[in-house]
Amino acid sequence: MKFWMNGILTLALTLLVLTGFGREAAACVGKTLTIGTTGGPQQTLLAEMVALLITERTGTTVKVETFDSFERLHQAQLKAEVDITIGYTAQGQLDVLGGEPIADAAALFEAVKARYNQDLNLVWLEPFGFDLGAQGAAGIPDQAAPVVRKDTLRKFPALARLISRLGGTINEDTLARLEQQSQAQGARDVARIFLRENRLI
């Protein structure tokens, strides 16, 4: 009986490792990540989504920390005090990179992604799927996406693929609904329900 049970356990563990969950868990388990946010309703909701996705799929401890300004948050990520942030393409192009406005959303994303990767060692992952519309007088698109430190991705090899499962899952209508729900239920609970409904956890 003991031999039979050991065989079943070995088979189960083997199957787990061969699945996507097993690969992600093996790459990340026992480690800690920090997601930084400026504390706004949208930032908090998206940060909780990313945190729960990582924790539920890998067992990794994820802390969500709030900063009192975007500048302090950005500097914390550059100093490796924060692993992941929620980036916005217009803010990245205009405020961080000091670049010229780009009207095409796809071209703007690629330009910001390339400069962040080259100059800041930060990697933009797939956008969540909504556009926050035009930013200020510049009138350029403002897509949101997770931004991760390069060294974090080296330490957590499966992280980019895992987080990118959120790419394209949230349109403007969905975002508005989730933000409204989070005011009554709390961002973490709303994020968990959304992830479960979309079979992401």
PyMOL CGO cylinders between C-alpha atoms (Angstrom):
from pymol import cmd
from pymol.cgo import CYLINDER

trace = [
    CYLINDER, 0.00, 0.00, 0.00, 2.81, 2.41, 0.90, 0.3, 1, 1, 1, 1, 1, 1,
    CYLINDER, 2.81, 2.41, 0.90, 4.57, 1.68, -2.39, 0.3, 1, 1, 1, 1, 1, 1,
    CYLINDER, 4.57, 1.68, -2.39, 1.32, 2.24, -4.29, 0.3, 1, 1, 1, 1, 1, 1,
    CYLINDER, 1.32, 2.24, -4.29, 0.72, 5.60, -2.56, 0.3, 1, 1, 1, 1, 1, 1,
    CYLINDER, 0.72, 5.60, -2.56, 4.29, 6.72, -3.26, 0.3, 1, 1, 1, 1, 1, 1,
    CYLINDER, 4.29, 6.72, -3.26, 3.80, 5.91, -6.91, 0.3, 1, 1, 1, 1, 1, 1,
    CYLINDER, 3.80, 5.91, -6.91, 0.59, 7.94, -7.11, 0.3, 1, 1, 1, 1, 1, 1,
    CYLINDER, 0.59, 7.94, -7.11, 2.28, 10.89, -5.38, 0.3, 1, 1, 1, 1, 1, 1,
    CYLINDER, 2.28, 10.89, -5.38, 5.23, 10.78, -7.77, 0.3, 1, 1, 1, 1, 1, 1,
    CYLINDER, 5.23, 10.78, -7.77, 2.90, 10.69, -10.78, 0.3, 1, 1, 1, 1, 1, 1,
    CYLINDER, 2.90, 10.69, -10.78, 0.88, 13.64, -9.46, 0.3, 1, 1, 1, 1, 1, 1,
    CYLINDER, 0.88, 13.64, -9.46, 3.97, 15.75, -8.88, 0.3, 1, 1, 1, 1, 1, 1,
    CYLINDER, 3.97, 15.75, -8.88, 5.27, 14.89, -12.34, 0.3, 1, 1, 1, 1, 1, 1,
    CYLINDER, 5.27, 14.89, -12.34, 2.01, 15.97, -13.96, 0.3, 1, 1, 1, 1, 1, 1,
    CYLINDER, 2.01, 15.97, -13.96, 2.05, 19.21, -11.97, 0.3, 1, 1, 1, 1, 1, 1,
    CYLINDER, 2.05, 19.21, -11.97, 5.53, 20.09, -13.18, 0.3, 1, 1, 1, 1, 1, 1,
    CYLINDER, 5.53, 20.09, -13.18, 4.53, 19.37, -16.77, 0.3, 1, 1, 1, 1, 1, 1,
    CYLINDER, 4.53, 19.37, -16.77, 1.60, 21.80, -16.61, 0.3, 1, 1, 1, 1, 1, 1,
    CYLINDER, 1.60, 21.80, -16.61, 1.88, 25.57, -16.98, 0.3, 1, 1, 1, 1, 1, 1,
    CYLINDER, 1.88, 25.57, -16.98, 1.08, 26.01, -13.30, 0.3, 1, 1, 1, 1, 1, 1,
    CYLINDER, 1.08, 26.01, -13.30, 3.88, 23.66, -12.35, 0.3, 1, 1, 1, 1, 1, 1,
    CYLINDER, 3.88, 23.66, -12.35, 6.43, 25.53, -14.43, 0.3, 1, 1, 1, 1, 1, 1,
    CYLINDER, 6.43, 25.53, -14.43, 5.34, 28.89, -13.05, 0.3, 1, 1, 1, 1, 1, 1,
    CYLINDER, 5.34, 28.89, -13.05, 5.31, 27.65, -9.46, 0.3, 1, 1, 1, 1, 1, 1,
    CYLINDER, 5.31, 27.65, -9.46, 8.73, 26.06, -9.78, 0.3, 1, 1, 1, 1, 1, 1,
    CYLINDER, 8.73, 26.06, -9.78, 10.16, 29.30, -11.13, 0.3, 1, 1, 1, 1, 1, 1,
    CYLINDER, 10.16, 29.30, -11.13, 8.70, 31.63, -8.50, 0.3, 1, 1, 1, 1, 1, 1,
    CYLINDER, 8.70, 31.63, -8.50, 7.77, 29.77, -5.31, 0.3, 1, 1, 1, 1, 1, 1,
    CYLINDER, 7.77, 29.77, -5.31, 9.39, 30.85, -2.06, 0.3, 1, 1, 1, 1, 1, 1,
    CYLINDER, 9.39, 30.85, -2.06, 10.26, 34.34, -3.32, 0.3, 1, 1, 1, 1, 1, 1,
    CYLINDER, 10.26, 34.34, -3.32, 8.78, 37.80, -2.74, 0.3, 1, 1, 1, 1, 1, 1,
    CYLINDER, 8.78, 37.80, -2.74, 7.76, 40.51, -5.20, 0.3, 1, 1, 1, 1, 1, 1,
    CYLINDER, 7.76, 40.51, -5.20, 6.69, 44.12, -4.65, 0.3, 1, 1, 1, 1, 1, 1,
    CYLINDER, 6.69, 44.12, -4.65, 4.13, 45.94, -6.78, 0.3, 1, 1, 1, 1, 1, 1,
    CYLINDER, 4.13, 45.94, -6.78, 4.08, 49.71, -6.44, 0.3, 1, 1, 1, 1, 1, 1,
    CYLINDER, 4.08, 49.71, -6.44, 1.04, 51.93, -6.92, 0.3, 1, 1, 1, 1, 1, 1,
    CYLINDER, 1.04, 51.93, -6.92, 0.12, 55.58, -6.46, 0.3, 1, 1, 1, 1, 1, 1,
    CYLINDER, 0.12, 55.58, -6.46, -3.04, 54.54, -4.63, 0.3, 1, 1, 1, 1, 1, 1,
    CYLINDER, -3.04, 54.54, -4.63, -5.72, 55.69, -7.08, 0.3, 1, 1, 1, 1, 1, 1,
    CYLINDER, -5.72, 55.69, -7.08, -8.75, 53.39, -7.56, 0.3, 1, 1, 1, 1, 1, 1,
    CYLINDER, -8.75, 53.39, -7.56, -7.65, 52.22, -11.01, 0.3, 1, 1, 1, 1, 1, 1,
    CYLINDER, -7.65, 52.22, -11.01, -4.01, 51.70, -10.01, 0.3, 1, 1, 1, 1, 1, 1,
    CYLINDER, -4.01, 51.70, -10.01, -5.04, 49.77, -6.91, 0.3, 1, 1, 1, 1, 1, 1,
    CYLINDER, -5.04, 49.77, -6.91, -7.44, 47.53, -8.83, 0.3, 1, 1, 1, 1, 1, 1,
    CYLINDER, -7.44, 47.53, -8.83, -4.89, 46.65, -11.53, 0.3, 1, 1, 1, 1, 1, 1,
    CYLINDER, -4.89, 46.65, -11.53, -2.12, 46.12, -8.99, 0.3, 1, 1, 1, 1, 1, 1,
    CYLINDER, -2.12, 46.12, -8.99, -4.33, 43.73, -7.01, 0.3, 1, 1, 1, 1, 1, 1,
    CYLINDER, -4.33, 43.73, -7.01, -5.12, 41.81, -10.20, 0.3, 1, 1, 1, 1, 1, 1,
    CYLINDER, -5.12, 41.81, -10.20, -1.45, 41.34, -10.97, 0.3, 1, 1, 1, 1, 1, 1,
    CYLINDER, -1.45, 41.34, -10.97, -0.64, 40.47, -7.35, 0.3, 1, 1, 1, 1, 1, 1,
    CYLINDER, -0.64, 40.47, -7.35, -3.40, 37.87, -7.07, 0.3, 1, 1, 1, 1, 1, 1,
    CYLINDER, -3.40, 37.87, -7.07, -2.56, 36.32, -10.43, 0.3, 1, 1, 1, 1, 1, 1,
    CYLINDER, -2.56, 36.32, -10.43, 1.06, 35.82, -9.37, 0.3, 1, 1, 1, 1, 1, 1,
    CYLINDER, 1.06, 35.82, -9.37, 0.24, 34.58, -5.87, 0.3, 1, 1, 1, 1, 1, 1,
    CYLINDER, 0.24, 34.58, -5.87, -2.52, 32.19, -6.91, 0.3, 1, 1, 1, 1, 1, 1,
    CYLINDER, -2.52, 32.19, -6.91, -0.60, 30.70, -9.84, 0.3, 1, 1, 1, 1, 1, 1,
    CYLINDER, -0.60, 30.70, -9.84, 2.85, 30.45, -8.26, 0.3, 1, 1, 1, 1, 1, 1,
    CYLINDER, 2.85, 30.45, -8.26, 2.62, 30.70, -4.48, 0.3, 1, 1, 1, 1, 1, 1,
    CYLINDER, 2.62, 30.70, -4.48, 4.91, 33.73, -4.54, 0.3, 1, 1, 1, 1, 1, 1,
    CYLINDER, 4.91, 33.73, -4.54, 4.41, 36.35, -1.81, 0.3, 1, 1, 1, 1, 1, 1,
    CYLINDER, 4.41, 36.35, -1.81, 3.43, 39.65, -3.43, 0.3, 1, 1, 1, 1, 1, 1,
    CYLINDER, 3.43, 39.65, -3.43, 3.29, 42.96, -1.54, 0.3, 1, 1, 1, 1, 1, 1,
    CYLINDER, 3.29, 42.96, -1.54, 1.36, 45.96, -2.85, 0.3, 1, 1, 1, 1, 1, 1,
    CYLINDER, 1.36, 45.96, -2.85, 2.92, 49.21, -1.63, 0.3, 1, 1, 1, 1, 1, 1,
    CYLINDER, 2.92, 49.21, -1.63, 1.46, 52.70, -2.08, 0.3, 1, 1, 1, 1, 1, 1,
    CYLINDER, 1.46, 52.70, -2.08, 3.57, 55.78, -2.88, 0.3, 1, 1, 1, 1, 1, 1,
    CYLINDER, 3.57, 55.78, -2.88, 2.45, 59.38, -2.52, 0.3, 1, 1, 1, 1, 1, 1,
    CYLINDER, 2.45, 59.38, -2.52, 3.53, 60.41, -6.01, 0.3, 1, 1, 1, 1, 1, 1,
    CYLINDER, 3.53, 60.41, -6.01, 4.36, 58.94, -9.39, 0.3, 1, 1, 1, 1, 1, 1,
    CYLINDER, 4.36, 58.94, -9.39, 7.88, 60.36, -9.20, 0.3, 1, 1, 1, 1, 1, 1,
    CYLINDER, 7.88, 60.36, -9.20, 8.64, 58.58, -5.90, 0.3, 1, 1, 1, 1, 1, 1,
    CYLINDER, 8.64, 58.58, -5.90, 7.18, 55.36, -7.28, 0.3, 1, 1, 1, 1, 1, 1,
    CYLINDER, 7.18, 55.36, -7.28, 9.22, 55.60, -10.47, 0.3, 1, 1, 1, 1, 1, 1,
    CYLINDER, 9.22, 55.60, -10.47, 12.43, 56.25, -8.54, 0.3, 1, 1, 1, 1, 1, 1,
    CYLINDER, 12.43, 56.25, -8.54, 11.70, 53.31, -6.24, 0.3, 1, 1, 1, 1, 1, 1,
    CYLINDER, 11.70, 53.31, -6.24, 11.41, 51.02, -9.24, 0.3, 1, 1, 1, 1, 1, 1,
    CYLINDER, 11.41, 51.02, -9.24, 14.66, 52.31, -10.70, 0.3, 1, 1, 1, 1, 1, 1,
    CYLINDER, 14.66, 52.31, -10.70, 16.35, 51.61, -7.35, 0.3, 1, 1, 1, 1, 1, 1,
    CYLINDER, 16.35, 51.61, -7.35, 14.97, 48.03, -7.27, 0.3, 1, 1, 1, 1, 1, 1,
    CYLINDER, 14.97, 48.03, -7.27, 12.74, 48.80, -4.29, 0.3, 1, 1, 1, 1, 1, 1,
    CYLINDER, 12.74, 48.80, -4.29, 9.73, 47.95, -6.47, 0.3, 1, 1, 1, 1, 1, 1,
    CYLINDER, 9.73, 47.95, -6.47, 9.56, 45.11, -9.01, 0.3, 1, 1, 1, 1, 1, 1,
    CYLINDER, 9.56, 45.11, -9.01, 6.36, 45.94, -10.90, 0.3, 1, 1, 1, 1, 1, 1,
    CYLINDER, 6.36, 45.94, -10.90, 4.32, 49.08, -11.56, 0.3, 1, 1, 1, 1, 1, 1,
    CYLINDER, 4.32, 49.08, -11.56, 1.28, 49.92, -13.68, 0.3, 1, 1, 1, 1, 1, 1,
    CYLINDER, 1.28, 49.92, -13.68, 2.56, 52.14, -16.49, 0.3, 1, 1, 1, 1, 1, 1,
    CYLINDER, 2.56, 52.14, -16.49, 0.71, 54.52, -18.80, 0.3, 1, 1, 1, 1, 1, 1,
    CYLINDER, 0.71, 54.52, -18.80, 2.10, 55.18, -22.25, 0.3, 1, 1, 1, 1, 1, 1,
    CYLINDER, 2.10, 55.18, -22.25, 1.35, 58.91, -22.40, 0.3, 1, 1, 1, 1, 1, 1,
    CYLINDER, 1.35, 58.91, -22.40, 2.89, 59.48, -18.99, 0.3, 1, 1, 1, 1, 1, 1,
    CYLINDER, 2.89, 59.48, -18.99, 5.89, 57.38, -19.93, 0.3, 1, 1, 1, 1, 1, 1,
    CYLINDER, 5.89, 57.38, -19.93, 6.48, 59.21, -23.21, 0.3, 1, 1, 1, 1, 1, 1,
    CYLINDER, 6.48, 59.21, -23.21, 5.90, 62.75, -21.97, 0.3, 1, 1, 1, 1, 1, 1,
    CYLINDER, 5.90, 62.75, -21.97, 6.88, 62.79, -18.29, 0.3, 1, 1, 1, 1, 1, 1,
    CYLINDER, 6.88, 62.79, -18.29, 9.50, 60.06, -17.98, 0.3, 1, 1, 1, 1, 1, 1,
    CYLINDER, 9.50, 60.06, -17.98, 11.17, 60.07, -21.37, 0.3, 1, 1, 1, 1, 1, 1,
    CYLINDER, 11.17, 60.07, -21.37, 10.52, 63.69, -22.30, 0.3, 1, 1, 1, 1, 1, 1,
    CYLINDER, 10.52, 63.69, -22.30, 9.55, 62.57, -25.78, 0.3, 1, 1, 1, 1, 1, 1,
    CYLINDER, 9.55, 62.57, -25.78, 7.35, 64.11, -28.43, 0.3, 1, 1, 1, 1, 1, 1,
    CYLINDER, 7.35, 64.11, -28.43, 3.63, 63.22, -28.62, 0.3, 1, 1, 1, 1, 1, 1,
    CYLINDER, 3.63, 63.22, -28.62, 2.78, 60.22, -30.81, 0.3, 1, 1, 1, 1, 1, 1,
    CYLINDER, 2.78, 60.22, -30.81, -0.83, 60.04, -31.97, 0.3, 1, 1, 1, 1, 1, 1,
    CYLINDER, -0.83, 60.04, -31.97, -0.92, 56.35, -32.97, 0.3, 1, 1, 1, 1, 1, 1,
    CYLINDER, -0.92, 56.35, -32.97, -1.52, 54.11, -29.94, 0.3, 1, 1, 1, 1, 1, 1,
    CYLINDER, -1.52, 54.11, -29.94, 0.46, 51.12, -31.25, 0.3, 1, 1, 1, 1, 1, 1,
    CYLINDER, 0.46, 51.12, -31.25, 3.40, 53.27, -32.35, 0.3, 1, 1, 1, 1, 1, 1,
    CYLINDER, 3.40, 53.27, -32.35, 3.41, 55.06, -29.00, 0.3, 1, 1, 1, 1, 1, 1,
    CYLINDER, 3.41, 55.06, -29.00, 3.46, 51.79, -27.09, 0.3, 1, 1, 1, 1, 1, 1,
    CYLINDER, 3.46, 51.79, -27.09, 6.36, 50.41, -29.15, 0.3, 1, 1, 1, 1, 1, 1,
    CYLINDER, 6.36, 50.41, -29.15, 8.34, 53.65, -28.78, 0.3, 1, 1, 1, 1, 1, 1,
    CYLINDER, 8.34, 53.65, -28.78, 7.89, 53.77, -25.01, 0.3, 1, 1, 1, 1, 1, 1,
    CYLINDER, 7.89, 53.77, -25.01, 8.61, 50.06, -24.67, 0.3, 1, 1, 1, 1, 1, 1,
    CYLINDER, 8.61, 50.06, -24.67, 11.86, 50.35, -26.64, 0.3, 1, 1, 1, 1, 1, 1,
    CYLINDER, 11.86, 50.35, -26.64, 13.15, 53.40, -24.74, 0.3, 1, 1, 1, 1, 1, 1,
    CYLINDER, 13.15, 53.40, -24.74, 12.29, 51.97, -21.32, 0.3, 1, 1, 1, 1, 1, 1,
    CYLINDER, 12.29, 51.97, -21.32, 14.06, 48.74, -22.21, 0.3, 1, 1, 1, 1, 1, 1,
    CYLINDER, 14.06, 48.74, -22.21, 17.16, 50.46, -23.56, 0.3, 1, 1, 1, 1, 1, 1,
    CYLINDER, 17.16, 50.46, -23.56, 17.53, 53.38, -21.15, 0.3, 1, 1, 1, 1, 1, 1,
    CYLINDER, 17.53, 53.38, -21.15, 15.84, 52.29, -17.92, 0.3, 1, 1, 1, 1, 1, 1,
    CYLINDER, 15.84, 52.29, -17.92, 16.12, 48.48, -17.89, 0.3, 1, 1, 1, 1, 1, 1,
    CYLINDER, 16.12, 48.48, -17.89, 12.34, 48.27, -17.53, 0.3, 1, 1, 1, 1, 1, 1,
    CYLINDER, 12.34, 48.27, -17.53, 10.12, 46.00, -19.61, 0.3, 1, 1, 1, 1, 1, 1,
    CYLINDER, 10.12, 46.00, -19.61, 6.58, 46.85, -20.71, 0.3, 1, 1, 1, 1, 1, 1,
    CYLINDER, 6.58, 46.85, -20.71, 4.33, 43.79, -20.94, 0.3, 1, 1, 1, 1, 1, 1,
    CYLINDER, 4.33, 43.79, -20.94, 1.05, 43.43, -22.86, 0.3, 1, 1, 1, 1, 1, 1,
    CYLINDER, 1.05, 43.43, -22.86, -1.42, 46.32, -22.33, 0.3, 1, 1, 1, 1, 1, 1,
    CYLINDER, -1.42, 46.32, -22.33, -4.53, 45.50, -20.32, 0.3, 1, 1, 1, 1, 1, 1,
    CYLINDER, -4.53, 45.50, -20.32, -6.70, 46.43, -23.29, 0.3, 1, 1, 1, 1, 1, 1,
    CYLINDER, -6.70, 46.43, -23.29, -8.26, 49.80, -22.50, 0.3, 1, 1, 1, 1, 1, 1,
    CYLINDER, -8.26, 49.80, -22.50, -7.24, 53.35, -23.44, 0.3, 1, 1, 1, 1, 1, 1,
    CYLINDER, -7.24, 53.35, -23.44, -7.69, 56.08, -20.84, 0.3, 1, 1, 1, 1, 1, 1,
    CYLINDER, -7.69, 56.08, -20.84, -8.22, 58.44, -23.79, 0.3, 1, 1, 1, 1, 1, 1,
    CYLINDER, -8.22, 58.44, -23.79, -6.22, 61.55, -24.57, 0.3, 1, 1, 1, 1, 1, 1,
    CYLINDER, -6.22, 61.55, -24.57, -3.89, 62.98, -21.95, 0.3, 1, 1, 1, 1, 1, 1,
    CYLINDER, -3.89, 62.98, -21.95, -4.10, 66.73, -21.47, 0.3, 1, 1, 1, 1, 1, 1,
    CYLINDER, -4.10, 66.73, -21.47, -3.31, 69.19, -24.23, 0.3, 1, 1, 1, 1, 1, 1,
    CYLINDER, -3.31, 69.19, -24.23, -1.01, 66.69, -25.92, 0.3, 1, 1, 1, 1, 1, 1,
    CYLINDER, -1.01, 66.69, -25.92, -4.04, 64.62, -26.90, 0.3, 1, 1, 1, 1, 1, 1,
    CYLINDER, -4.04, 64.62, -26.90, -2.17, 61.32, -27.24, 0.3, 1, 1, 1, 1, 1, 1,
    CYLINDER, -2.17, 61.32, -27.24, -3.36, 57.78, -26.37, 0.3, 1, 1, 1, 1, 1, 1,
    CYLINDER, -3.36, 57.78, -26.37, -2.74, 56.51, -22.85, 0.3, 1, 1, 1, 1, 1, 1,
    CYLINDER, -2.74, 56.51, -22.85, -2.69, 52.71, -22.64, 0.3, 1, 1, 1, 1, 1, 1,
    CYLINDER, -2.69, 52.71, -22.64, -2.00, 50.97, -19.32, 0.3, 1, 1, 1, 1, 1, 1,
    CYLINDER, -2.00, 50.97, -19.32, 0.31, 47.96, -18.95, 0.3, 1, 1, 1, 1, 1, 1,
    CYLINDER, 0.31, 47.96, -18.95, 2.45, 46.23, -16.31, 0.3, 1, 1, 1, 1, 1, 1,
    CYLINDER, 2.45, 46.23, -16.31, 6.05, 47.46, -16.23, 0.3, 1, 1, 1, 1, 1, 1,
    CYLINDER, 6.05, 47.46, -16.23, 8.64, 45.10, -14.75, 0.3, 1, 1, 1, 1, 1, 1,
    CYLINDER, 8.64, 45.10, -14.75, 12.33, 45.42, -13.91, 0.3, 1, 1, 1, 1, 1, 1,
    CYLINDER, 12.33, 45.42, -13.91, 14.63, 43.40, -16.20, 0.3, 1, 1, 1, 1, 1, 1,
    CYLINDER, 14.63, 43.40, -16.20, 16.47, 41.84, -13.27, 0.3, 1, 1, 1, 1, 1, 1,
    CYLINDER, 16.47, 41.84, -13.27, 13.12, 40.74, -11.80, 0.3, 1, 1, 1, 1, 1, 1,
    CYLINDER, 13.12, 40.74, -11.80, 12.31, 38.91, -15.03, 0.3, 1, 1, 1, 1, 1, 1,
    CYLINDER, 12.31, 38.91, -15.03, 15.71, 37.22, -14.91, 0.3, 1, 1, 1, 1, 1, 1,
    CYLINDER, 15.71, 37.22, -14.91, 15.00, 35.98, -11.38, 0.3, 1, 1, 1, 1, 1, 1,
    CYLINDER, 15.00, 35.98, -11.38, 11.42, 34.96, -12.25, 0.3, 1, 1, 1, 1, 1, 1,
    CYLINDER, 11.42, 34.96, -12.25, 11.67, 33.44, -15.76, 0.3, 1, 1, 1, 1, 1, 1,
    CYLINDER, 11.67, 33.44, -15.76, 7.95, 32.61, -16.10, 0.3, 1, 1, 1, 1, 1, 1,
    CYLINDER, 7.95, 32.61, -16.10, 6.70, 35.96, -14.84, 0.3, 1, 1, 1, 1, 1, 1,
    CYLINDER, 6.70, 35.96, -14.84, 6.34, 37.81, -18.16, 0.3, 1, 1, 1, 1, 1, 1,
    CYLINDER, 6.34, 37.81, -18.16, 4.30, 35.03, -19.73, 0.3, 1, 1, 1, 1, 1, 1,
    CYLINDER, 4.30, 35.03, -19.73, 2.10, 34.74, -16.64, 0.3, 1, 1, 1, 1, 1, 1,
    CYLINDER, 2.10, 34.74, -16.64, 1.33, 38.47, -16.26, 0.3, 1, 1, 1, 1, 1, 1,
    CYLINDER, 1.33, 38.47, -16.26, 0.78, 38.82, -20.01, 0.3, 1, 1, 1, 1, 1, 1,
    CYLINDER, 0.78, 38.82, -20.01, -2.30, 36.61, -19.65, 0.3, 1, 1, 1, 1, 1, 1,
    CYLINDER, -2.30, 36.61, -19.65, -4.01, 39.80, -18.49, 0.3, 1, 1, 1, 1, 1, 1,
    CYLINDER, -4.01, 39.80, -18.49, -3.23, 41.44, -21.83, 0.3, 1, 1, 1, 1, 1, 1,
    CYLINDER, -3.23, 41.44, -21.83, -6.33, 42.53, -23.73, 0.3, 1, 1, 1, 1, 1, 1,
    CYLINDER, -6.33, 42.53, -23.73, -8.75, 41.30, -21.04, 0.3, 1, 1, 1, 1, 1, 1,
    CYLINDER, -8.75, 41.30, -21.04, -10.06, 44.71, -19.87, 0.3, 1, 1, 1, 1, 1, 1,
    CYLINDER, -10.06, 44.71, -19.87, -11.85, 47.09, -22.21, 0.3, 1, 1, 1, 1, 1, 1,
    CYLINDER, -11.85, 47.09, -22.21, -13.23, 50.51, -21.25, 0.3, 1, 1, 1, 1, 1, 1,
    CYLINDER, -13.23, 50.51, -21.25, -16.67, 49.17, -20.26, 0.3, 1, 1, 1, 1, 1, 1,
    CYLINDER, -16.67, 49.17, -20.26, -15.20, 46.38, -18.15, 0.3, 1, 1, 1, 1, 1, 1,
    CYLINDER, -15.20, 46.38, -18.15, -12.84, 48.81, -16.44, 0.3, 1, 1, 1, 1, 1, 1,
    CYLINDER, -12.84, 48.81, -16.44, -15.67, 51.18, -15.56, 0.3, 1, 1, 1, 1, 1, 1,
    CYLINDER, -15.67, 51.18, -15.56, -17.73, 48.32, -14.12, 0.3, 1, 1, 1, 1, 1, 1,
    CYLINDER, -17.73, 48.32, -14.12, -14.84, 46.94, -12.07, 0.3, 1, 1, 1, 1, 1, 1,
    CYLINDER, -14.84, 46.94, -12.07, -13.92, 50.36, -10.69, 0.3, 1, 1, 1, 1, 1, 1,
    CYLINDER, -13.92, 50.36, -10.69, -17.51, 50.95, -9.62, 0.3, 1, 1, 1, 1, 1, 1,
    CYLINDER, -17.51, 50.95, -9.62, -17.70, 47.53, -7.97, 0.3, 1, 1, 1, 1, 1, 1,
    CYLINDER, -17.70, 47.53, -7.97, -14.41, 48.06, -6.14, 0.3, 1, 1, 1, 1, 1, 1,
    CYLINDER, -14.41, 48.06, -6.14, -15.82, 51.12, -4.38, 0.3, 1, 1, 1, 1, 1, 1,
    CYLINDER, -15.82, 51.12, -4.38, -18.38, 48.89, -2.65, 0.3, 1, 1, 1, 1, 1, 1,
    CYLINDER, -18.38, 48.89, -2.65, -16.59, 45.54, -2.40, 0.3, 1, 1, 1, 1, 1, 1,
    CYLINDER, -16.59, 45.54, -2.40, -12.92, 46.48, -2.24, 0.3, 1, 1, 1, 1, 1, 1,
    CYLINDER, -12.92, 46.48, -2.24, -10.35, 46.23, -5.02, 0.3, 1, 1, 1, 1, 1, 1,
    CYLINDER, -10.35, 46.23, -5.02, -8.90, 42.90, -3.93, 0.3, 1, 1, 1, 1, 1, 1,
    CYLINDER, -8.90, 42.90, -3.93, -12.25, 41.09, -3.86, 0.3, 1, 1, 1, 1, 1, 1,
    CYLINDER, -12.25, 41.09, -3.86, -13.28, 42.53, -7.23, 0.3, 1, 1, 1, 1, 1, 1,
    CYLINDER, -13.28, 42.53, -7.23, -9.92, 41.59, -8.73, 0.3, 1, 1, 1, 1, 1, 1,
    CYLINDER, -9.92, 41.59, -8.73, -10.26, 38.01, -7.44, 0.3, 1, 1, 1, 1, 1, 1,
    CYLINDER, -10.26, 38.01, -7.44, -13.77, 37.64, -8.90, 0.3, 1, 1, 1, 1, 1, 1,
    CYLINDER, -13.77, 37.64, -8.90, -12.61, 39.00, -12.27, 0.3, 1, 1, 1, 1, 1, 1,
    CYLINDER, -12.61, 39.00, -12.27, -9.66, 36.61, -12.42, 0.3, 1, 1, 1, 1, 1, 1,
    CYLINDER, -9.66, 36.61, -12.42, -11.86, 33.64, -11.56, 0.3, 1, 1, 1, 1, 1, 1,
    CYLINDER, -11.86, 33.64, -11.56, -14.55, 34.59, -14.07, 0.3, 1, 1, 1, 1, 1, 1,
    CYLINDER, -14.55, 34.59, -14.07, -11.90, 34.74, -16.78, 0.3, 1, 1, 1, 1, 1, 1,
    CYLINDER, -11.90, 34.74, -16.78, -10.32, 31.47, -15.63, 0.3, 1, 1, 1, 1, 1, 1,
    CYLINDER, -10.32, 31.47, -15.63, -6.99, 33.14, -14.90, 0.3, 1, 1, 1, 1, 1, 1,
    CYLINDER, -6.99, 33.14, -14.90, -6.81, 31.63, -11.40, 0.3, 1, 1, 1, 1, 1, 1,
]
cmd.load_cgo(trace, "trace")
